[in-house]
Amino acid sequence: MLLKEKCKQAIASWEKTKIDFLKIKEVIDSTKVFRFNETDCIWIKEYNENSKFHIYAGVHDKEFILIIVPLDKEGKEVDLDMYLTKPLTGLEQEITLNETEVVTTVSKTKLSKDLEITKFWKEVDLPVSNEPTITERTSGKDIEKWRYECLNWFYYEHSTSKGRNIFRTFTVPFADLTRKDGGQGEIVAFFGLKQSPIYQKLIPLLIFVATSDNTTGEILRAKRNQNITLTNTDDWSRPCPPLCKDKTNFSLL
């Protein structure tokens, strides 16, 4: 936990850091993650009344940190004396991301009135409809892309915009902290790099994974209505910049 004033100072420190590539290299370790324990998740659930919450990027005591800010029902940030912060840290063990893809094959046989087989065919139902934007397979690739290319990404953004287009905040679906199994265990937030078809470039995101004792990881994502075909563009965290549609809602900037 960090006092609100200290959080503002950390945010301001990141503003100064992200315009200097050498300083970025000092605080960003592409092999490290953010680990949320059960107490952290309880704190967020206690104060957050919205389907989303905010995360600010900051630098405190020469460490890169995430600052978690809950939202009220109207989407405004909850004013607290202290906010939860998480530093970059290493993974204690490997994580296996499981993805089960179900392909349904239906065999159909048509009988005539005389009980003769007049037609036989197969219909294959591929798992493409209503598929979430975030899958275990793509998330693993996004995480690995951050691992190997994030410093190149930072250098590109620094060279082309003096760091102005490097993220300051993230808007995160609250479901990213909700375990399907209702169990206990760490939730790990990974940085990833995802290709944006709109901006035609890589943009960073946060990917939340619920871990278990057997090192299996479940990607946490916003739930979707199974009765409606959706693109599910809201099941991943949105960095600002470049996605700053609701920039006025960030009171700590």
trRosetta pair geometry for C-beta under 8 A, 3 or more apart (Angstrom, degrees):
i j d omega theta_ij theta_ji phi_ij phi_ji
1 82 4.5 39 174 157 110 129
1 83 7.0 160 -150 79 69 24
1 84 6.1 -44 -96 -97 66 47
1 85 6.9 131 -122 16 15 85
2 6 4.7 -117 173 92 100 121
2 7 5.2 129 105 -64 114 83
2 10 7.1 20 145 -14 159 143
2 60 6.7 -85 -119 -116 154 167
2 65 7.9 77 -19 138 153 160
2 67 7.1 -77 55 -116 128 102
2 82 6.2 158 74 -157 26 85
2 83 6.1 -29 61 62 80 74
2 85 4.6 26 -3 -11 121 135
3 6 4.4 88 62 8 86 107
3 7 7.0 -147 96 -10 43 85
3 81 6.7 -44 -138 158 71 74
3 82 5.5 -51 -96 -99 38 81
4 7 5.4 -52 -151 31 34 116
4 8 6.7 35 152 -19 65 100
4 80 6.7 167 -70 90 114 62
4 81 6.0 -111 -15 -169 110 29
4 82 6.6 -113 -38 -86 70 29
4 83 6.5 88 -93 -13 65 100
4 252 7.9 -133 -165 -112 87 112
5 8 5.7 -49 -152 32 35 112
5 9 6.6 36 148 -18 63 104
6 9 5.5 -52 -150 36 36 114
6 10 6.4 40 149 -22 66 103
6 60 6.8 58 163 -125 100 126
7 10 5.5 -52 -149 34 33 112
7 11 6.5 35 151 -20 65 103
7 56 7.2 93 177 68 103 142
7 58 6.6 -97 -158 -85 60 163
7 67 5.0 112 -149 -139 110 146
7 83 5.3 42 -78 40 153 124
7 85 7.1 -161 -103 -69 95 120
7 252 6.5 -53 123 -153 112 141
8 11 5.6 -51 -149 34 33 113
8 12 6.4 33 152 -17 64 105
8 252 5.8 -140 -94 -165 79 91
9 12 5.6 -54 -148 38 32 112
9 13 6.3 38 150 -25 64 105
9 60 7.6 89 95 -104 94 87
10 13 5.4 -51 -149 32 32 116
10 14 6.7 35 152 -19 63 99
10 56 7.9 113 98 115 103 118
10 58 3.1 45 137 178 106 127
10 59 5.8 -178 -161 58 73 36
10 60 4.2 -30 -105 -61 120 95
10 65 6.2 -34 -177 54 143 121
10 67 6.6 141 87 -53 133 130
10 85 7.6 45 68 -122 175 143
11 14 5.8 -51 -154 32 33 110
11 15 6.8 40 146 -24 62 101
11 56 5.3 -38 -98 165 112 135
11 57 7.3 104 -124 81 68 53
11 58 4.9 -54 -67 -97 49 98
11 67 7.0 -64 -64 18 97 150
11 168 7.5 59 -162 -171 97 95
11 252 5.9 148 -28 139 166 108
11 253 6.9 -128 160 -104 142 50
12 15 5.4 -47 -154 27 38 119
12 16 6.9 32 151 -13 65 101
13 16 5.9 -56 -154 38 36 107
13 17 6.2 36 148 -23 67 109
13 58 6.5 64 57 -170 100 72
13 59 4.0 -116 116 65 116 100
13 60 7.1 143 49 -70 150 46
14 17 5.3 -54 -140 38 36 114
14 18 6.0 32 165 -23 70 107
14 57 4.9 159 -167 119 163 92
14 58 5.1 -115 -27 -122 124 29
14 59 4.9 150 -68 -9 69 91
14 64 7.6 84 -103 -129 106 79
14 168 7.1 140 110 -131 124 68
15 18 6.6 -54 -141 31 21 105
15 19 7.6 14 158 -13 53 106
15 168 7.2 26 -85 -117 82 111
16 19 6.6 -67 -163 32 32 105
16 20 7.3 2 153 4 64 114
16 23 7.6 -48 123 118 77 167
17 20 6.3 -86 -160 48 36 96
17 23 4.5 -136 -146 127 74 123
17 24 6.1 125 156 -76 91 60
17 27 6.3 -10 -168 20 149 143
17 59 5.3 99 -24 -27 149 152
18 24 6.3 70 -115 -84 48 109
18 57 8.0 65 -55 113 133 140
18 154 8.0 -119 -146 -148 77 101
18 158 7.8 -149 168 -88 61 93
18 163 4.2 149 134 -171 80 126
18 166 4.4 -156 -175 83 129 143
19 158 7.2 134 -154 -132 34 89
19 162 5.5 13 -142 162 94 82
19 163 3.9 -138 -92 40 52 145
19 164 7.9 41 -95 -52 96 57
20 23 4.0 54 92 14 113 114
20 24 6.7 175 91 -17 58 81
20 158 7.8 55 -159 -137 3 131
20 163 7.6 -20 -5 -44 36 152
21 24 5.4 -49 -150 30 37 117
21 25 6.6 39 153 -21 66 101
21 154 6.4 136 -131 133 84 103
21 155 5.7 56 -134 -106 137 68
21 158 4.5 138 -68 123 102 177
22 25 5.8 -51 -154 32 34 113
22 26 6.9 38 147 -25 61 103
23 26 5.5 -50 -155 27 39 117
23 27 6.9 10 158 -1 68 107
24 27 6.6 -78 -154 45 30 91
24 28 5.5 -5 169 6 74 123
24 151 7.9 150 118 -127 113 73
24 154 5.0 -180 144 177 154 145
24 158 7.3 -129 -2 -62 148 136
25 28 6.6 -63 -115 50 23 93
25 151 6.6 50 -101 -129 90 115
25 154 7.9 172 -61 95 69 149
26 62 7.3 -67 141 -169 115 95
27 59 5.7 -52 -130 -118 163 114
27 62 6.8 -146 -94 176 99 56
27 63 6.6 141 -144 -155 96 22
27 64 4.2 120 157 -45 106 97
27 88 8.0 136 166 14 70 137
28 64 5.9 56 -80 -32 59 157
28 88 7.7 141 -133 -54 42 165
28 150 6.8 -135 156 129 133 129
28 151 7.4 165 99 -84 125 80
28 154 7.0 164 47 -56 163 157
29 32 4.4 53 90 3 110 116
29 88 5.8 149 45 141 100 144
30 146 6.1 -174 -155 141 98 76
30 147 5.1 128 148 -141 109 39
30 148 7.4 158 145 -44 150 21
30 150 4.8 172 -106 36 116 129
30 151 6.7 -87 -45 -29 132 92
30 191 7.6 -96 -140 68 64 131
31 90 7.1 5 122 -116 95 86
31 147 6.4 61 -89 -137 59 94
32 88 4.0 80 114 171 132 101
32 89 5.8 154 -166 68 111 11
32 90 5.5 -69 -114 -77 85 52
32 91 8.0 -174 -135 -19 46 69
33 88 7.1 122 52 -150 13 68
33 89 6.7 -48 68 68 61 63
33 90 7.4 72 26 -146 82 17
33 91 5.9 50 18 -60 128 87
33 188 5.2 16 149 -175 142 103
33 189 6.3 160 -179 75 88 51
33 190 5.3 -41 -121 -93 108 64
33 191 7.8 -152 -114 2 62 74
34 66 5.5 8 -117 11 156 134
34 86 4.4 82 -162 126 108 130
34 87 7.5 172 -116 88 82 22
34 88 6.6 -61 -72 -99 72 46
34 89 7.2 92 -112 26 34 85
34 188 7.1 143 76 -163 51 55
34 189 4.1 -15 64 59 107 106
34 190 8.0 -156 28 -63 77 26
34 206 7.9 -22 35 -145 130 117
35 86 7.0 -173 53 -161 45 123
35 89 5.8 -60 7 65 111 124
35 186 5.5 -27 -163 -164 96 127
35 187 7.7 144 -160 78 49 46
35 188 5.5 -20 -104 -106 68 75
35 189 7.8 -148 -67 22 25 75
36 40 4.2 -128 -160 90 82 141
36 41 5.8 96 149 -54 118 85
36 86 6.5 -57 -77 -91 75 151
36 177 7.2 -68 116 -125 160 105
36 186 6.7 136 71 -165 52 70
36 187 4.3 -21 65 66 110 95
36 188 7.4 -164 22 -78 77 27
36 189 6.8 63 -16 -18 108 101
37 40 5.2 106 53 5 61 103
37 41 7.4 -126 104 -2 35 90
37 186 6.0 -41 -100 -106 55 77
38 41 5.7 -57 -151 38 36 110
38 42 6.3 38 152 -22 68 105
38 184 5.5 -15 -84 -148 135 97
38 185 7.6 86 -62 31 98 17
39 42 5.7 -52 -147 35 32 113
39 43 6.5 37 153 -23 64 103
40 43 5.8 -55 -155 31 31 113
40 44 6.7 26 152 -15 65 104
40 68 7.9 105 -174 20 100 161
40 84 6.0 119 -144 -161 87 143
40 86 7.2 46 -137 -74 150 118
40 187 7.9 -129 82 46 119 105
41 44 5.8 -53 -150 36 35 110
41 45 6.3 30 154 -15 67 109
41 177 5.3 174 -134 180 98 115
41 187 6.3 96 -70 9 124 132
42 45 5.8 -58 -145 41 31 109
42 46 6.1 37 154 -29 65 107
43 46 5.7 -54 -149 29 28 115
43 47 6.7 -2 164 3 62 110
43 84 5.6 129 106 -63 142 135
44 47 6.7 -77 -151 47 26 91
44 48 5.4 6 168 -9 70 125
44 53 6.5 -83 -164 -36 109 175
44 68 6.1 -63 -96 156 110 140
44 70 6.3 167 -152 -81 61 103
44 84 6.8 -71 -65 24 86 154
44 174 8.0 177 147 -141 114 88
44 177 5.9 -23 89 134 145 175
45 48 6.3 -58 -116 44 23 101
45 177 7.2 -149 -59 113 92 129
47 70 3.9 177 114 12 100 166
47 78 5.4 -162 171 79 107 165
47 80 6.9 -13 -144 -64 151 138
48 53 5.0 -56 -118 -79 135 123
48 70 3.8 -133 -77 -142 72 104
48 71 6.1 37 -142 41 82 62
48 78 7.5 -128 -91 -9 47 136
48 174 6.0 169 138 -117 141 124
49 70 7.4 76 4 164 64 112
49 71 6.8 -114 54 102 67 62
49 72 5.1 10 52 -151 121 44
49 73 4.8 -54 126 -57 121 69
49 78 7.9 112 10 -65 98 123
50 53 6.6 144 68 -71 107 63
50 70 7.6 151 24 178 99 71
50 71 3.8 -26 15 92 143 113
50 72 6.6 62 -43 90 105 17
50 73 6.4 174 -78 -110 76 26
50 75 5.8 108 -121 -94 145 53
50 174 6.6 165 97 -44 62 132
51 173 6.7 -30 152 -147 82 72
51 174 5.4 -134 -173 16 33 114
51 175 7.6 -2 -168 -24 80 89
51 222 7.9 54 172 -128 106 116
52 71 6.2 23 86 23 71 148
52 75 7.5 26 57 -126 107 88
52 171 5.5 12 174 178 136 91
52 172 6.2 148 -160 76 80 41
52 173 5.7 -55 -102 -105 78 36
52 174 5.8 -128 -87 -30 19 82
53 68 6.7 25 139 -170 130 86
53 69 6.6 175 177 84 90 51
53 70 5.3 -46 -129 -119 118 44
53 71 5.4 -159 -111 -1 58 95
53 171 7.9 168 83 -154 28 55
53 172 5.7 -25 63 63 74 95
53 174 5.9 89 -14 -87 95 82
54 68 7.6 145 88 -160 56 43
54 69 4.3 -20 73 66 104 104
54 70 8.0 -116 31 -37 79 4
54 71 6.5 103 -11 -54 91 102
54 77 6.2 -39 23 -98 139 107
54 169 6.0 -25 -166 -170 101 118
54 170 7.2 145 -161 78 52 52
54 171 6.2 -31 -103 -102 66 61
54 172 7.4 150 -109 17 15 86
54 249 7.7 -167 -71 121 135 103
54 250 6.5 156 -145 -109 149 84
55 66 5.2 -17 -170 -169 113 107
55 67 6.7 143 -162 70 56 50
55 68 5.7 -19 -104 -101 79 59
55 69 7.2 179 -84 21 28 79
55 169 6.6 147 82 -164 52 65
55 170 4.3 -8 61 56 106 100
55 171 7.9 -166 23 -74 77 18
55 172 5.7 46 -9 -15 114 124
55 206 7.0 17 58 -11 159 161
55 237 7.4 -17 31 -153 128 135
56 66 7.2 141 71 -163 47 53
56 67 4.1 -18 59 58 100 109
56 69 6.5 49 -13 -11 103 119
56 168 7.0 -24 -147 154 76 69
56 169 5.2 -32 -103 -105 60 82
56 250 7.6 125 -88 -157 103 114
56 252 5.9 -63 -69 84 155 137
56 253 7.9 -169 -120 -68 121 76
57 64 7.3 -26 -166 -164 90 94
57 65 7.9 140 -163 80 45 50
57 66 6.8 -34 -101 -105 49 59
57 67 7.7 -116 -31 16 5 90
57 167 6.0 108 -20 113 142 93
57 168 5.9 -129 37 -158 106 30
57 169 6.9 -131 2 -75 81 34
57 170 7.9 87 -41 -15 88 92
58 64 7.5 143 84 -159 44 50
58 65 4.9 -28 74 67 94 94
58 66 7.5 142 26 -109 87 13
58 67 5.2 54 -5 -26 131 116
58 85 7.2 -62 58 -133 132 121
59 62 7.0 5 176 -124 101 20
59 63 6.8 163 -155 77 62 34
59 64 5.8 -34 -99 -97 75 52
59 65 7.0 151 -103 17 22 84
60 63 5.9 -30 71 60 65 87
60 65 5.2 -8 22 3 107 138
60 85 6.9 11 21 173 151 158
60 87 7.9 -108 61 -88 101 101
63 87 4.9 -14 153 -136 134 121
63 88 6.9 -157 -175 32 93 87
64 87 7.0 117 80 -151 52 69
64 88 5.3 35 72 -14 100 118
65 85 4.8 12 172 -179 132 110
65 86 6.4 150 -160 74 79 36
65 87 5.0 -45 -98 -91 84 61
65 88 7.7 -121 -86 -13 42 69
66 85 6.6 162 81 -155 49 59
66 86 4.9 -9 54 56 101 92
66 189 7.2 -9 -7 84 167 153
67 83 5.4 52 -172 113 92 134
67 84 7.6 142 -158 84 47 51
67 85 5.2 -20 -100 -101 64 87
67 252 7.5 -110 110 114 143 167
68 83 6.2 -177 68 172 58 99
68 84 4.3 -17 50 74 116 103
68 85 7.2 -166 9 -82 79 34
68 86 7.2 48 -26 -4 111 102
69 77 5.1 -12 157 -144 123 113
69 78 7.1 179 178 44 74 76
69 83 5.8 -26 -86 -135 71 139
69 252 6.7 -152 -75 -12 157 135
70 77 7.4 118 82 -154 45 60
70 78 4.5 -4 84 20 97 129
70 80 7.7 68 35 -23 104 131
71 75 5.5 -12 -179 -145 131 35
71 76 6.5 139 -155 68 79 25
71 77 6.0 -54 -102 -95 65 42
71 78 6.6 -165 -112 -21 12 87
72 75 7.2 -54 69 14 65 16
72 76 5.2 -9 38 60 107 81
72 77 7.8 31 -2 104 84 4
72 78 5.6 125 -50 -75 85 84
75 246 7.6 -87 164 -164 132 144
75 249 6.0 -56 142 -134 99 142
76 249 6.7 -135 -110 -149 50 90
76 251 7.6 49 -169 -33 82 128
77 249 7.0 134 -28 164 91 78
77 250 7.4 71 -39 -132 135 34
77 251 4.9 -134 41 21 133 116
77 252 7.1 -121 149 -22 173 93
79 251 7.9 -54 -84 96 86 156
80 83 6.0 125 76 -72 122 72
86 189 7.5 98 100 35 151 128
91 94 7.4 80 134 -87 136 26
91 95 6.9 -105 -154 -17 141 105
91 188 7.1 32 -105 -137 96 150
93 215 5.4 -102 126 -105 122 114
94 215 5.7 42 85 -171 72 137
95 188 7.0 -130 -61 43 159 151
95 209 6.4 81 166 134 154 148
95 211 5.9 -87 -116 -108 116 109
95 215 5.8 -146 -109 -178 42 77
95 216 7.5 79 -163 -165 68 11
95 217 4.1 42 177 -35 114 130
96 215 5.8 73 5 122 92 91
96 216 5.3 -41 69 -111 97 57
96 217 6.3 166 70 15 39 84
97 136 4.0 172 153 -163 110 108
97 137 7.9 -178 113 -62 124 34
97 139 6.6 -157 -154 79 161 115
97 140 5.4 -156 44 -63 146 111
97 209 7.1 -81 -96 -129 101 132
97 217 5.1 -40 -87 74 66 106
97 219 6.6 44 -147 -41 113 97
98 136 6.3 -107 82 -120 24 172
98 216 6.0 -2 -15 -159 118 108
98 217 7.7 160 5 64 74 55
98 218 7.5 -27 46 -91 94 67
99 135 5.9 62 -127 172 141 96
99 136 3.6 -157 -55 46 110 123
99 137 5.4 -76 26 -33 164 86
101 127 5.4 -151 -160 36 80 145
102 127 5.8 103 60 -64 64 128
103 124 6.5 -6 178 -169 102 97
103 125 7.0 164 -165 79 53 60
103 126 5.9 -9 -123 -111 92 55
103 127 6.6 -98 -79 -15 60 92
104 124 7.3 153 85 -158 51 47
104 125 4.1 -4 62 52 101 113
105 122 5.8 -7 -173 -173 97 114
105 123 7.4 157 -156 81 49 45
105 124 5.3 -15 -103 -104 75 74
105 125 7.6 -154 -70 20 30 74
106 122 6.8 153 79 -158 46 60
106 123 4.6 -13 60 60 101 96
106 124 7.8 -168 22 -75 70 28
106 125 7.0 50 -10 -16 105 106
107 120 7.5 -2 -176 -171 91 89
107 121 7.8 177 -151 96 54 33
107 122 5.3 -27 -100 -101 64 83
108 119 7.8 -5 113 115 95 96
108 120 7.2 173 90 -149 55 46
108 121 5.6 -12 60 64 98 75
108 122 7.3 167 16 -93 75 30
108 123 6.7 35 -10 -5 117 104
109 117 6.0 -50 -171 -133 104 105
109 119 7.4 164 -156 90 41 58
109 120 5.1 -3 -108 -107 74 84
110 117 7.2 108 75 -158 54 59
110 118 5.2 -59 101 65 103 90
110 119 4.0 20 37 53 121 98
110 120 7.4 -144 20 -66 73 44
111 115 5.6 -9 -176 -134 119 43
111 116 6.8 140 -156 65 67 30
111 117 6.2 -43 -99 -93 64 50
111 118 7.0 121 -141 9 16 89
112 115 6.8 -70 69 3 71 14
112 116 4.6 -2 32 53 118 85
112 117 7.8 -113 -2 -44 85 5
112 118 4.9 93 -50 -35 97 123
117 120 6.3 9 176 -47 120 104
127 131 6.4 98 147 -85 81 113
128 131 6.0 -62 -160 -20 32 128
129 229 5.7 -69 -169 -118 93 111
130 224 6.6 167 -175 124 99 140
130 226 6.8 85 166 -139 159 52
130 228 7.6 128 -106 96 116 43
130 229 5.1 -110 -67 -124 85 60
130 230 6.1 55 -130 34 74 71
130 232 7.8 90 -169 -32 55 118
131 135 7.0 -18 174 -63 106 121
131 232 7.6 -116 104 22 40 137
132 135 6.3 145 75 -65 92 71
132 221 5.5 75 -171 132 153 159
132 224 6.6 -164 -86 -18 91 138
132 232 4.7 -101 -133 127 59 165
132 235 5.2 -58 -160 73 108 166
133 221 8.0 178 56 -152 78 137
133 231 7.1 46 -64 153 101 69
133 232 4.9 -156 -14 101 87 98
133 233 6.1 89 -51 -104 146 38
133 235 5.3 163 39 57 101 105
133 236 5.8 -91 97 -16 127 116
134 138 6.7 -139 -145 78 43 113
134 139 5.6 50 -168 -66 91 109
134 207 6.9 166 -146 -126 133 100
134 219 5.8 -157 138 162 114 140
134 221 5.0 -175 63 -96 124 134
134 232 7.9 -113 14 132 72 123
134 235 5.4 -131 14 117 107 109
134 236 5.3 139 -52 -73 119 103
135 138 4.9 81 54 17 85 99
135 139 6.6 -152 86 -10 37 92
135 219 7.4 152 -171 42 20 161
136 139 5.7 -58 -141 38 26 113
136 140 6.4 31 159 -23 63 104
136 219 5.5 -157 -83 -15 70 125
137 140 6.1 -56 -156 30 26 110
137 141 6.9 19 151 -12 60 107
138 141 5.6 -57 -153 39 38 111
138 142 6.2 40 150 -22 70 105
139 142 5.5 -52 -145 36 34 112
139 143 6.2 35 155 -20 66 104
139 190 7.9 105 173 66 99 134
139 192 6.6 -87 -155 -92 63 157
139 207 5.1 139 -154 -151 110 149
139 209 7.9 143 148 -73 145 109
139 219 5.4 169 -12 -102 167 137
140 143 5.8 -53 -147 35 30 111
140 144 6.3 26 155 -15 64 108
141 144 5.7 -55 -145 40 31 109
141 145 6.2 38 153 -26 65 104
142 145 5.6 -50 -148 31 30 114
142 146 6.8 33 152 -18 62 100
142 192 3.3 37 139 -174 106 125
142 193 5.9 -171 -162 56 73 43
142 194 5.2 -5 -124 -74 125 79
142 205 6.9 -22 170 54 141 112
142 207 6.5 128 90 -43 126 142
143 146 5.8 -52 -157 32 33 111
143 147 6.6 40 145 -26 64 103
143 190 4.7 -10 -117 151 113 145
143 191 7.4 118 -129 83 65 49
143 192 5.0 -54 -71 -96 50 94
143 207 6.3 -90 -69 46 101 145
144 147 5.2 -46 -151 28 39 120
144 148 6.5 9 161 1 69 107
145 148 6.6 -72 -147 48 27 91
145 149 5.3 -31 177 31 68 123
145 192 6.8 61 57 -167 99 70
145 193 4.3 -110 112 57 115 107
145 202 7.4 -149 148 -137 133 136
146 149 6.9 -78 -111 57 16 78
146 150 4.8 35 -167 -59 64 112
146 190 7.3 157 52 159 149 93
146 191 4.5 172 -168 112 158 94
146 192 5.1 -120 -27 -124 126 26
146 193 4.8 156 -70 -15 72 90
146 204 7.2 81 -106 -127 115 89
147 150 7.3 62 -34 -8 5 107
149 152 4.9 -57 -164 44 68 117
149 153 5.8 74 137 -29 85 99
149 193 6.1 -77 80 26 114 163
149 202 7.4 -67 120 177 133 177
150 153 5.3 -53 -149 35 36 115
150 154 6.3 37 153 -19 69 101
150 191 6.8 45 -97 122 142 137
150 193 6.6 -163 -85 -49 73 124
150 204 7.7 59 -126 -99 99 114
151 154 5.6 -45 -143 36 36 112
151 155 6.3 38 154 -21 64 105
152 155 5.6 -54 -146 37 31 112
152 156 6.3 34 153 -22 64 104
153 156 5.8 -53 -149 34 30 112
153 157 6.4 23 156 -12 65 107
153 193 6.2 -156 -61 -112 156 137
153 202 5.8 -89 -112 91 123 130
153 204 7.4 131 136 -59 153 98
154 157 5.9 -59 -147 41 30 106
154 158 6.0 31 155 -20 66 110
154 166 6.8 43 -129 -109 73 129
155 158 5.6 -55 -144 39 29 113
155 159 6.1 27 157 -20 65 110
156 159 5.8 -59 -145 38 27 109
156 160 6.1 4 164 -3 65 115
157 160 6.3 -64 -134 47 26 97
157 161 5.8 -39 -173 42 65 105
157 163 6.2 74 128 -108 97 40
157 165 5.2 -131 -150 75 107 97
157 166 5.0 121 131 -65 146 88
158 161 7.6 -79 -114 60 11 64
158 162 6.6 23 -162 -135 52 22
158 163 5.1 16 -107 -61 68 80
158 166 7.5 19 -64 -43 70 129
160 165 7.6 -23 90 27 102 132
161 164 4.4 -105 154 43 108 93
161 165 4.4 64 68 1 163 103
161 166 7.9 178 83 -18 117 75
163 166 4.9 -37 -162 10 69 123
164 241 7.2 28 140 21 66 151
165 241 5.0 -93 -144 99 55 135
165 242 6.0 6 -157 -73 97 91
166 241 7.4 65 56 58 18 97
167 170 6.8 20 -175 -62 133 82
167 204 5.6 -90 -20 60 138 125
167 239 4.0 -69 -107 -167 122 119
167 240 6.7 85 -143 63 74 32
167 241 6.6 -138 -97 57 44 51
168 240 6.1 -51 53 100 88 77
168 241 7.0 55 5 1 94 66
168 250 7.8 90 111 165 115 165
168 253 6.6 58 145 -109 140 117
169 239 7.3 150 85 -155 46 52
169 240 4.8 -8 63 56 93 103
169 250 5.4 -122 -48 -113 167 143
169 253 7.3 -75 -38 -64 128 116
170 205 7.7 116 -132 -145 125 51
170 206 5.6 52 -171 -1 167 123
170 237 4.6 12 -180 171 120 119
170 238 6.5 145 -159 70 64 41
170 239 5.4 -32 -98 -95 79 58
170 240 7.3 178 -86 14 29 76
171 237 6.7 165 77 -160 43 67
171 238 4.6 -11 53 55 97 101
171 240 7.1 56 -16 -18 96 113
171 243 7.7 -104 27 107 113 115
171 246 6.9 69 -72 57 151 125
172 176 5.4 -77 172 33 104 145
172 206 6.4 -36 -100 68 118 129
172 208 7.7 85 -165 -33 125 129
172 237 4.4 -16 -100 -109 77 102
172 238 7.9 -161 -69 23 40 65
173 176 5.1 115 76 -23 81 96
173 221 7.2 45 72 -168 145 45
173 222 4.1 -87 -172 -67 161 106
173 234 6.1 108 -75 151 123 86
173 235 6.3 -34 -1 -130 159 39
173 236 7.7 21 1 -10 115 7
173 237 7.4 -124 8 -78 73 59
174 177 6.4 -59 -177 34 55 100
174 178 7.1 54 132 -27 73 111
175 178 4.9 -59 -150 29 53 121
175 220 6.6 -170 135 165 70 92
175 221 6.5 5 112 126 117 27
175 222 4.4 127 45 -108 139 49
175 223 5.7 -160 -129 -11 153 77
175 235 7.7 -49 75 -132 128 78
176 206 7.8 69 180 108 158 103
176 208 4.1 109 177 27 100 147
176 220 4.7 110 -155 111 46 110
176 221 6.8 22 -93 -98 71 28
176 222 7.4 -28 -47 -52 74 67
176 237 7.1 15 -62 -58 164 96
177 187 6.2 89 -131 147 68 177
177 208 6.6 -82 -72 -178 54 159
177 220 6.7 98 -57 145 16 158
178 220 6.5 146 56 -158 56 119
179 182 6.0 -176 93 -58 101 16
179 183 5.9 -98 132 46 150 65
179 185 7.6 105 -96 50 153 99
179 187 7.7 -134 -63 -79 99 110
179 210 4.7 122 -106 -128 97 159
179 218 7.3 94 -141 73 79 134
179 220 7.1 -67 -88 -98 48 118
180 210 7.9 -170 17 41 76 155
180 218 6.6 -107 22 154 112 154
181 210 7.8 179 29 127 102 147
181 218 7.7 142 -7 5 108 163
183 212 7.1 33 99 -109 146 100
185 210 6.3 90 87 179 114 82
185 211 5.3 -139 156 84 120 66
185 212 5.3 -69 -99 -101 168 44
185 213 7.1 -122 -103 -40 122 64
186 210 7.8 162 95 -153 46 48
186 211 4.9 -1 69 47 90 116
187 208 5.7 4 175 -172 110 100
187 209 6.9 160 -160 78 61 40
187 210 5.3 -30 -103 -97 81 62
187 211 7.2 -180 -96 9 28 80
187 220 6.9 -10 -142 -8 118 147
188 208 7.3 155 80 -153 41 51
188 209 5.0 -21 62 63 91 95
188 211 5.9 49 -7 -28 110 118
188 217 7.4 -56 42 -127 118 126
189 206 5.1 -8 -171 -172 109 109
189 207 7.0 145 -157 71 55 41
189 208 5.3 -22 -98 -96 75 71
189 209 7.8 170 -84 18 27 72
190 206 7.2 146 73 -159 42 55
190 207 4.6 -23 62 62 96 98
190 208 7.9 -173 19 -76 71 25
190 209 6.7 30 -7 -3 110 115
191 204 6.1 -30 -164 -161 98 109
191 205 7.6 137 -160 75 52 40
191 206 6.6 -40 -100 -101 48 60
191 207 7.7 77 176 17 3 87
192 204 7.0 140 77 -158 46 58
192 205 5.0 -25 65 65 97 88
192 206 7.4 153 18 -106 87 12
192 207 4.9 53 -17 -18 128 120
193 202 4.6 8 179 -175 108 122
193 203 7.3 154 -153 73 63 24
193 204 5.9 -38 -97 -97 64 57
193 205 7.7 154 -98 19 18 79
194 202 6.8 138 67 -152 28 68
194 203 6.0 -33 65 64 81 76
194 204 7.7 111 18 -136 80 11
194 205 5.3 15 0 1 123 126
194 236 7.3 41 -24 157 168 160
195 201 7.6 -140 -143 133 63 15
195 202 5.8 -45 -91 -93 54 63
196 199 4.1 28 96 39 133 96
196 200 6.9 -62 89 -13 81 20
196 201 6.2 -4 45 60 101 53
196 202 7.3 141 3 -126 84 14
196 203 4.9 40 -33 0 124 118
196 242 8.0 -112 20 57 175 133
197 200 7.2 22 -165 -75 28 57
199 203 6.4 78 55 -47 145 121
199 242 5.9 100 -95 78 151 162
203 239 6.0 -166 170 43 104 125
203 242 6.3 -93 -115 24 129 107
203 243 7.6 77 -180 -20 154 104
204 239 5.3 73 73 -52 84 157
205 236 5.3 -7 -165 167 145 114
205 237 5.1 145 -164 64 81 89
205 238 7.7 -10 -117 -85 93 25
205 239 6.5 -122 -89 -27 53 104
206 237 4.2 14 44 29 91 157
207 219 6.8 -47 -177 -135 101 99
207 236 7.5 -25 -92 -136 73 96
207 237 7.8 -128 -61 12 39 110
208 219 7.4 105 80 -160 57 55
208 220 4.4 -46 100 53 107 113
209 217 4.2 5 176 -175 122 120
209 218 6.7 147 -160 67 67 36
209 219 5.8 -37 -102 -95 76 49
209 220 6.8 -172 -97 0 21 87
210 217 6.8 149 72 -157 44 62
210 218 4.7 -18 57 59 99 96
210 220 5.5 90 -25 -53 99 110
211 215 7.1 -22 -162 -136 103 34
211 216 7.5 149 -151 79 56 41
211 217 5.3 -27 -96 -99 69 81
212 215 7.3 -68 73 5 69 14
212 216 5.2 -6 44 57 113 86
212 217 7.8 -165 11 -80 77 37
212 218 7.8 55 -23 -8 105 101
221 232 7.8 34 161 177 127 127
221 235 4.1 33 -175 -177 105 114
221 236 7.4 -24 -128 -67 98 61
222 232 7.1 175 73 -158 106 92
222 234 5.5 -23 37 110 165 89
222 235 4.1 -132 35 -106 94 74
224 228 8.0 -125 168 69 91 87
224 230 5.5 -147 -156 48 122 140
224 232 5.5 -51 -86 -94 137 112
224 235 7.3 -46 -54 -65 106 130
225 228 4.7 29 96 29 117 103
225 230 6.9 102 49 -28 85 131
232 235 4.7 -5 170 -4 101 122
233 236 7.9 -68 -179 31 43 93
238 243 4.4 -89 179 94 105 145
239 242 7.0 48 95 23 93 54
239 243 6.0 101 69 32 50 99
240 243 5.6 -89 -80 77 71 60
240 244 4.1 106 -146 -90 107 77
240 246 8.0 -104 -74 62 151 69
240 247 6.1 174 -174 -95 144 84
240 250 7.3 -155 83 -37 146 147
241 244 5.4 -37 -99 -36 65 119
244 247 4.1 26 177 -63 99 112
246 249 4.6 -7 158 11 100 123
246 250 7.8 114 119 -26 79 85
247 250 6.1 -51 -169 17 49 112
247 253 7.8 -42 -178 34 85 161
250 253 4.6 49 118 -10 112 116
